[in-house]
Amino acid sequence: MMKKIIITAMLSLSILIVIPNLATAAAMSVSSAKSQGFVGEKPDGMLGSVSTPSSEIVALVETTNNKRLVKYKDVATKRGLTVEQVKMLAGTKLMNEAPAGQYIFKNGAWVKK
């Protein structure tokens, strides 16, 4: 049990370091898309389109998710976890930290926080 708590704490620290670095060049685009309600956070740690997306939003979501997946795989390898575990922990963190007014995917539907 203690080992699981330590691993979770270490993973949380890793995610705190990884997530801000995920969107270096596209930070404003992701931020803008979130604030305009085009995209939101999903429980699996991935970005999703809230409604029928434009080609620009599709590209943004794909690029962002590809970058996230690379980081999640790296964290999983370093921490001895599965990629799915890292994705779910990141998803929980990202959804919890989404500010009011942004969308999250909860209970099978997009909801505004």
NUFIKOL-685345 format. One record per residue (C-alpha): residue in three letters; chain; x negated, y, z negated. Coordinates in Angstrom, 2 decimals. Layout:
N
NODE    r  c       xx       yy       zz
NODE  ALA  A        X        Y        Z
...
//
This chain:
113
NODE    r  c       xx       yy       zz
NODE  MET  A     0.00     0.00     0.00
NODE  MET  A    -2.78     2.41    -0.95
NODE  LYS  A    -4.60     1.59     2.30
NODE  LYS  A    -1.46     2.48     4.28
NODE  ILE  A    -1.16     5.80     2.43
NODE  ILE  A    -4.81     6.63     3.12
NODE  ILE  A    -4.46     5.69     6.80
NODE  THR  A    -1.31     7.81     7.10
NODE  ALA  A    -3.05    10.77     5.45
NODE  MET  A    -6.07    10.41     7.74
NODE  LEU  A    -3.83    10.13    10.77
NODE  SER  A    -1.91    13.23     9.74
NODE  LEU  A    -5.20    15.11     9.52
NODE  SER  A    -6.21    13.80    12.94
NODE  ILE  A    -2.91    14.89    14.41
NODE  LEU  A    -3.30    18.34    12.88
NODE  ILE  A    -6.59    18.62    14.73
NODE  VAL  A    -5.37    17.05    17.99
NODE  ILE  A    -2.02    18.77    18.54
NODE  PRO  A    -3.29    22.37    18.69
NODE  ASN  A    -5.87    21.30    21.25
NODE  LEU  A    -3.41    19.51    23.51
NODE  ALA  A    -2.18    22.51    25.40
NODE  THR  A    -5.17    24.75    25.82
NODE  ALA  A    -4.51    26.07    29.31
NODE  ALA  A    -0.79    25.38    29.35
NODE  ALA  A    -0.01    26.58    25.81
NODE  MET  A     1.97    29.57    26.94
NODE  SER  A     3.86    27.54    29.53
NODE  VAL  A     4.89    24.86    27.02
NODE  SER  A     5.69    27.49    24.42
NODE  SER  A     7.71    29.48    26.90
NODE  ALA  A     9.57    26.40    28.15
NODE  LYS  A    10.41    25.45    24.56
NODE  SER  A    11.60    28.93    23.63
NODE  GLN  A    13.79    29.07    26.74
NODE  GLY  A    15.33    25.70    25.93
NODE  PHE  A    13.99    23.85    28.95
NODE  VAL  A    11.99    21.27    26.98
NODE  GLY  A    11.89    19.85    23.49
NODE  GLU  A    10.13    17.35    21.28
NODE  LYS  A    11.07    13.67    21.19
NODE  PRO  A    10.61    11.12    18.36
NODE  ASP  A     7.97     9.28    20.40
NODE  GLY  A     5.61    12.27    20.33
NODE  MET  A     6.31    13.20    23.91
NODE  LEU  A     7.78    16.33    25.44
NODE  GLY  A    11.12    15.93    27.20
NODE  SER  A    13.34    17.91    29.55
NODE  VAL  A    16.47    19.12    27.81
NODE  SER  A    18.53    19.40    31.01
NODE  THR  A    18.04    18.78    34.71
NODE  PRO  A    14.52    20.12    35.19
NODE  SER  A    13.01    22.17    37.97
NODE  SER  A     9.91    20.79    39.68
NODE  GLU  A     7.82    23.17    37.56
NODE  ILE  A     9.27    21.76    34.33
NODE  VAL  A     8.81    18.18    35.57
NODE  ALA  A     5.14    18.93    36.25
NODE  LEU  A     4.72    20.63    32.87
NODE  VAL  A     6.28    17.69    31.00
NODE  GLU  A     4.21    15.12    32.92
NODE  THR  A     0.94    17.01    32.45
NODE  THR  A     1.59    17.63    28.77
NODE  ASN  A     2.60    14.03    28.12
NODE  ASN  A    -0.41    12.65    29.98
NODE  LYS  A    -2.72    14.81    27.83
NODE  ARG  A    -0.90    13.77    24.68
NODE  LEU  A    -1.12    10.09    25.56
NODE  VAL  A    -4.89    10.34    26.05
NODE  LYS  A    -5.22    11.95    22.63
NODE  TYR  A    -2.87     9.45    20.98
NODE  LYS  A    -4.89     6.54    22.41
NODE  ASP  A    -8.08     8.12    21.08
NODE  VAL  A    -6.61     8.59    17.60
NODE  ALA  A    -5.21     5.04    17.62
NODE  THR  A    -8.59     3.58    18.53
NODE  LYS  A   -10.43     5.62    15.91
NODE  ARG  A    -7.91     4.83    13.16
NODE  GLY  A    -7.21     1.18    13.96
NODE  LEU  A    -3.56     1.83    14.71
NODE  THR  A    -1.40     1.08    17.71
NODE  VAL  A    -0.64     3.83    20.20
NODE  GLU  A     3.05     3.40    19.33
NODE  GLN  A     2.33     4.09    15.65
NODE  VAL  A     0.41     7.24    16.52
NODE  LYS  A     3.14     8.39    18.93
NODE  MET  A     5.86     7.93    16.32
NODE  LEU  A     3.86     9.74    13.61
NODE  ALA  A     3.11    12.60    16.02
NODE  GLY  A     6.76    12.72    17.10
NODE  THR  A     7.93    13.03    13.51
NODE  LYS  A     5.42    15.79    12.85
NODE  LEU  A     6.22    17.72    16.03
NODE  MET  A     9.98    17.50    15.47
NODE  ASN  A     9.68    18.55    11.83
NODE  GLU  A     7.51    21.51    12.78
NODE  ALA  A     9.68    22.69    15.67
NODE  PRO  A    11.00    26.12    14.74
NODE  ALA  A    14.66    27.01    14.55
NODE  GLY  A    16.15    27.56    17.98
NODE  GLN  A    14.07    24.92    19.73
NODE  TYR  A    15.37    21.54    20.87
NODE  ILE  A    14.56    18.14    19.44
NODE  PHE  A    15.86    14.75    20.57
NODE  LYS  A    17.72    13.30    17.60
NODE  ASN  A    20.14    10.38    17.40
NODE  GLY  A    20.20    10.00    21.18
NODE  ALA  A    20.93    13.64    22.05
NODE  TRP  A    19.22    17.00    22.37
NODE  VAL  A    20.04    19.24    19.42
NODE  LYS  A    18.99    22.79    18.70
NODE  LYS  A    17.26    23.16    15.34
//
